[in-house]
């Protein structure tokens, strides 16, 4: 035991044990100053660092590189929260790659010169100005779509509303061999 303590001679067993355990704080393998840096923090302590730095979305199944990258980008995301750039960055850091973000969905007026493609809303300009759509370049599961919606809720401005989450590739082809188990959608999530 550590003989250098300030406990009185009539110390209890609990006090003696607490004194010993708390003195072990200084016997860390990593200096405390390095624990606050994602590059040097031990892997086991990364979730605590993410919590301390207010990382919005965390998944224990991510790779170590992805966890460290998410922590490193957290401060920049919080500074730019609510911008299109922050939405792109948070989707990239979560592993969803580049996304096309279509905003201001009432930007087109139906005047016969444009083709209706269901991307935009036509008519009431006041009603749809704060709506947006996300187009991903890869298929996602329903669980991943829920994660993306959580990321967007934490990042996008509160006044904006997601009109659709789309992806261009199909994860599976409809060929009567895939079961409808609720894991995948067909282009819209």
Number of C-alpha atoms within 10 A of each C-alpha: 10 10 6 9 11 7 11 8 6 7 9 11 9 9 13 14 12 12 17 16 12 9 14 11 9 10 8 8 7 12 12 12 9 12 16 16 15 20 15 14 18 14 14 9 11 22 17 12 20 21 13 11 15 13 18 18 16 17 11 9 8 13 10 13 11 16 21 23 15 25 26 18 15 21 14 12 21 16 10 14 18 19 14 15 12 20 22 19 23 24 18 14 18 19 12 18 15 14 18 14 15 16 21 16 20 21 14 16 14 13 8 7 8 9 8 12 7 8 15 20 20 16 13 10 14 8 11 20 17 17 19 20 19 20 17 20 15 16 22 25 15 15 13 15 18 13 16 21 16 13 18 22 16 17 23 18 15 11 9 17 17 15 17 15 18 21 21 13 14 14 15 12 10 10 6 7 8 9 9 9 7 9 11 20 18 17 17 15 19
